[in-house]
């Protein structure tokens, strides 16, 4: 049985608009755990390819699809690439660092023999004298003083400690398009063969990085969409062109808060969400949404406020990382997240804005979306039903952030899964048909999801199943 043949278990009016993405890890590495996440409100599952093996990923993907089918709703699977994540190599103990001290780093060096600190990536050809190098999650700042024979020498700007395998951040360094590593290419090939809906690209610097990934996906015959992760200084500087090139964008606040001033992150987050709305690109807010719940059963008040803010300004989705990957209370974290989303949406209407006068407003798709929303509000419609092949029509309507539920009808199961993390959309898979919207609403009426006397606004095209053919709006009284 198709998951979209199962009657929705949440009434349209009570469904959350802002979606939830959860990361699978040791704390949730079972079918039962993944099903529990989905039952409690998760719409997308993130697989962090910085960890785990291919057999583990294959099993997790199978569990997600099985749970999606059992519970009866589409769920997006997101492959999060490691990218050029630079980490320290292995060494014993802790290295204590004092302000003014000189340190040296080299790829795969032997610290015991040379006192040169090992790294897992050779960045010696990328960095320049005077650039910043951060260690220990940004707590230890150093300045590069010279690069000699593949050894990077730095001067510590404050006291700190170094522990093996901790990350390194280089906010001033230009990686010159080298953001797709050999490991990433292997993982992309794996994903193209294993039912991945989105590929999240790490440490993007320019739109050209997105286009390089798209070419790789196209060469593999993959129709996965690209999530651009904004987590570097360069990405912030080029954010407008990156959003135009990507299919979705993630505010990855962990590394972003190291590579840019911490106080700038909330402003960057809001700007990205606004640009996403303007360009009809779904946005995801990630990192430390409920960080305290990795260890504690209750969130902090600041975390609750952070979630509510993301909802109010119009994010499509919020994401949990350590909270569900290694946390002690993964399902409770999802429950809290959903509770805050629902309360915020009910009591503080979304204040998302987008520029109605920008050049997108002159397209047919935008004109149709504007007309659909106005018509739906004018007649008090219960729902908007959008027939879509690629998902573009539904995403364009969603970007208006109306409080009217959007029901998406598509002939593509992949599209239904990809729309799972887009604001306010419930998806159903049905064969391409001139009357797909009518047939679906009739079925929903029979199942008491819709009621006699409801107004429905439907939007479709003359040629069902053809991308870009949407041209018709209808009002239907059930």
Secondary structure, 3 states (H helix, E strand, C coil): CCHHHCCCCCCHHHCCCCEEEEEECHHHCCHHHHHHHHHCCCCEEEEECCCCCHHHHHHHHHHHHHHHHHHCCCCEEEEECCCCCEEECCCCCEEEECCCCEEEEEECCCHHHHCCEEECCCCCCCCCCCCEEEECCCCEEEEEEEEECCEEEEEECCCEEEECCCEEECCCCCCCCCCCCHHHHHHHHHHHCCCCCEEEECCCCCHHHHHHHHHHHHHCCCCCEEEEEECCHHHHHCHHHHHHHCCEEEEEHHHHHHHCCHHHHHHHHHHHHHHHHHHCCEEEEECCCCHHHHCCCCCCHHHHHHHHHHHHCCCCEEEECHHHHCCCCHHHHHHHHHHHHHHHHHHCCCCCCCCCCCHHHHCHHHHHHHHHHHHHHHHCCCEEEEECCCCHHHHHHHCCCCCCEEEEEECCHHHHHHHHHCCCEEEEECCCCCCHHHHHHHHHHHCCCCCCCCEEEEEEECCCCCCCCEEEEEEEEC
